[in-house]
C-alpha cells in the first residue's frame, strides 16, 4: 500500500520496452512536464524503459522538482525532502512495473539535473549512472558519499547565462572526489540542449 502511495506522489509516464535491461529516469527542467524528455530518452537509448515523472512543486504555475528561494538559490531542506520522495518513487515504480532497480540511469536537464545530482549525493546506489545536462551544485553534503562504480556524464555550455563554468567544474570535482567516473562535455551553447551534447551523451551511454 505504501509503495502505491509513493508511486502516486508523481504524475508520470511509464514507457516499457520489451527485454529492456536499463531504465532511463527522465527529469525535466523548470516549466516542463512528464512529456518533455520522452523524445530525448528515445534518442539516447531506444532500447531502454522510460520513467518520466512531473515535478510536484509549482513556481508561478511552472512545475519543478524542488523549491528555490531565488535564481540559483535553492531551498535545501525542501530539496532534501523532495530527493527522498523521488528515491521512494523510483523504488515503488520498480516494484510496480517490474524493472531492475539496480539499472536506473537518470537523464536530467537543468532543475531535473539538479535533483538527479542531489540523489547521487544523498542516496548513492539509487542511480547506476546519470546524464546531467546543465546542472548546478545542488548541495554540499556534510560527508561525501561513496560513488565508486557510478558513471556520470555532465553536459555544459560555455555561454550558459545560468550556470557558469566555475559551477560546472565544482560539481565535476565534487562527484570525482566521491569516487564517480565523470565525463565532462562542453558545447559552445547556452542554457539549452545542443545536438552535439545529445550525440555525445548517446555515445557515452552506449
C-alpha positions as CSV (number, residue, x, y, z in Angstrom):
1,X,0.0,0.0,0.0
2,X,2.9,2.4,0.9
3,X,4.6,1.6,-2.3
4,X,1.5,2.5,-4.2
5,X,1.1,5.8,-2.4
6,X,4.8,6.6,-3.2
7,X,4.1,5.9,-6.8
8,X,1.1,8.3,-6.8
9,X,3.1,11.2,-5.5
10,X,4.3,11.9,-9.0
11,X,2.2,12.2,-12.2
12,X,4.3,10.2,-14.6
13,X,4.7,8.3,-17.8
14,X,5.9,4.7,-17.9
15,X,7.1,3.5,-21.3
16,X,8.3,-0.1,-21.2
17,X,10.4,-1.7,-23.8
18,X,10.3,-5.5,-24.1
19,X,13.6,-7.1,-23.0
20,X,15.0,-3.8,-21.8
21,X,17.8,-4.0,-19.2
22,X,18.1,-0.3,-18.5
23,X,15.5,2.2,-17.3
24,X,16.0,5.9,-18.0
25,X,14.6,8.2,-15.3
26,X,13.7,11.4,-17.2
27,X,13.7,14.6,-15.2
28,X,12.6,17.8,-16.9
29,X,13.6,21.4,-16.4
30,X,11.6,24.2,-14.9
31,X,8.2,24.6,-16.7
32,X,8.5,21.2,-18.3
33,X,6.4,18.1,-17.6
34,X,6.3,14.3,-17.9
35,X,6.1,14.6,-21.7
36,X,9.2,16.8,-22.2
37,X,12.1,14.4,-22.3
38,X,10.4,11.3,-23.8
39,X,11.8,12.1,-27.3
40,X,15.3,12.7,-25.7
41,X,15.1,9.4,-23.9
42,X,14.3,7.5,-27.0
43,X,17.2,9.3,-28.8
44,X,19.6,8.4,-26.1
45,X,18.7,4.8,-25.8
46,X,15.8,3.4,-27.8
47,X,16.2,0.0,-26.0
48,X,15.6,1.4,-22.5
49,X,12.4,1.7,-20.5
50,X,11.4,5.3,-19.8
51,X,10.1,6.5,-16.5
52,X,9.2,10.2,-16.7
53,X,7.7,12.0,-13.6
54,X,6.4,15.5,-13.4
55,X,8.0,17.8,-10.8
56,X,5.5,18.2,-7.9
57,X,6.4,21.8,-7.0
58,X,4.8,24.8,-8.8
59,X,6.7,28.1,-9.2
60,X,4.4,30.7,-10.8
61,X,2.5,27.8,-12.3
62,X,5.6,26.0,-13.7
63,X,6.4,22.5,-12.5
64,X,9.8,22.0,-10.7
65,X,11.2,19.2,-8.6
66,X,12.0,21.4,-5.6
67,X,11.6,24.9,-4.4
68,X,14.2,27.7,-4.8
69,X,14.4,31.0,-2.9
70,X,15.8,32.9,-5.9
71,X,17.5,32.2,-9.2
72,X,20.3,29.8,-8.4
73,X,19.5,29.8,-4.6
74,X,17.9,26.5,-3.6
75,X,15.7,25.7,-0.7
76,X,17.9,23.0,0.7
77,X,15.5,21.4,3.2
78,X,12.9,21.2,0.5
79,X,15.5,19.8,-1.9
80,X,16.4,17.1,0.6
81,X,12.7,16.2,1.3
82,X,11.9,16.1,-2.5
83,X,15.0,13.9,-3.1
84,X,13.8,11.4,-0.6
85,X,10.3,11.4,-2.2
86,X,11.9,10.8,-5.6
87,X,14.0,8.0,-4.3
88,X,10.9,6.3,-2.8
89,X,9.1,6.9,-6.1
90,X,11.8,5.1,-8.1
91,X,11.7,2.1,-5.6
92,X,7.9,2.0,-5.8
93,X,7.9,2.2,-9.6
94,X,10.5,-0.7,-9.8
95,X,8.3,-2.8,-7.6
96,X,5.1,-1.9,-9.5
97,X,6.4,-2.1,-13.1
98,X,9.0,-4.8,-12.6
99,X,12.1,-3.2,-13.8
100,X,15.6,-3.6,-12.4
101,X,16.1,-1.0,-9.6
102,X,19.8,-1.6,-9.9
103,X,20.0,-0.4,-13.5
104,X,18.5,3.1,-13.5
105,X,20.1,6.0,-15.3
106,X,18.9,9.5,-14.6
107,X,18.7,11.9,-17.5
108,X,18.0,15.4,-16.1
109,X,18.0,18.8,-17.6
110,X,18.6,22.0,-15.5
111,X,16.2,21.6,-12.5
112,X,15.9,17.9,-13.3
113,X,19.7,17.6,-13.4
114,X,19.9,19.3,-10.1
115,X,17.6,16.9,-8.3
116,X,19.4,14.0,-10.0
117,X,22.7,15.4,-8.6
118,X,21.1,15.6,-5.1
119,X,20.0,11.9,-5.5
120,X,23.6,11.0,-6.3
121,X,25.0,12.9,-3.3
122,X,22.3,11.9,-0.8
123,X,21.4,8.3,-1.8
124,X,24.4,6.6,-3.5
125,X,23.3,3.4,-5.2
126,X,19.8,4.5,-6.3
127,X,21.2,5.6,-9.7
128,X,23.7,3.4,-11.6
129,X,24.6,6.3,-13.8
130,X,23.4,9.8,-14.7
131,X,23.3,12.2,-17.6
132,X,23.3,15.7,-16.0
133,X,22.6,18.4,-18.6
134,X,23.4,22.0,-17.5
135,X,23.4,21.2,-13.7
136,X,24.5,23.3,-10.8
137,X,25.9,22.0,-7.5
138,X,22.6,21.1,-5.7
139,X,24.0,20.9,-2.2
140,X,27.2,20.2,-0.3
141,X,26.7,17.2,1.9
142,X,28.5,17.0,5.3
143,X,30.1,13.8,4.2
144,X,30.9,12.7,0.6
145,X,29.0,9.6,-0.5
146,X,30.8,6.6,-2.0
147,X,30.1,6.8,-5.7
148,X,32.8,4.3,-6.8
149,X,31.3,2.5,-9.8
150,X,28.9,5.3,-10.7
151,X,29.3,6.8,-14.2
152,X,28.2,10.4,-14.7
153,X,28.1,12.5,-17.9
154,X,27.9,16.3,-17.4
155,X,26.8,18.4,-20.4
156,X,27.5,22.1,-20.1
157,X,27.5,25.2,-22.3
158,X,30.4,27.7,-22.3
159,X,27.9,30.5,-22.9
160,X,25.3,29.3,-20.3
161,X,24.0,32.5,-18.6
162,X,22.6,30.5,-15.6
163,X,25.4,28.1,-14.9
164,X,28.9,29.4,-15.1
165,X,32.0,27.3,-15.9
166,X,33.2,27.5,-12.3
167,X,29.9,26.0,-11.0
168,X,30.2,23.1,-13.6
169,X,33.8,22.4,-12.7
170,X,32.9,22.5,-9.0
171,X,30.2,19.8,-9.4
172,X,32.5,17.7,-11.6
173,X,35.2,17.9,-8.9
174,X,32.8,17.1,-6.1
175,X,31.5,14.0,-7.8
176,X,35.0,12.9,-8.8
177,X,36.1,13.3,-5.2
178,X,33.2,11.0,-4.2
179,X,34.7,8.3,-6.5
180,X,32.4,8.7,-9.5
181,X,33.7,8.3,-13.1
182,X,32.8,11.7,-14.5
183,X,32.8,12.7,-18.2
184,X,32.5,16.4,-18.8
185,X,31.3,17.6,-22.2
186,X,31.4,21.3,-23.2
187,X,29.5,22.8,-26.0
188,X,29.6,26.5,-27.1
189,X,25.9,26.8,-26.4
190,X,23.9,28.5,-23.7
191,X,21.3,27.0,-21.3
192,X,19.7,24.7,-23.8
193,X,20.5,21.3,-25.3
194,X,22.7,21.2,-28.4
195,X,22.8,18.5,-31.0
196,X,26.5,17.8,-30.2
197,X,25.7,17.4,-26.5
198,X,22.9,14.9,-27.2
199,X,25.1,12.9,-29.6
200,X,27.9,12.8,-27.1
201,X,25.5,11.7,-24.3
202,X,24.1,8.9,-26.5
203,X,27.6,7.7,-27.4
204,X,28.6,7.8,-23.7
205,X,25.5,5.7,-22.7
206,X,26.4,3.1,-25.3
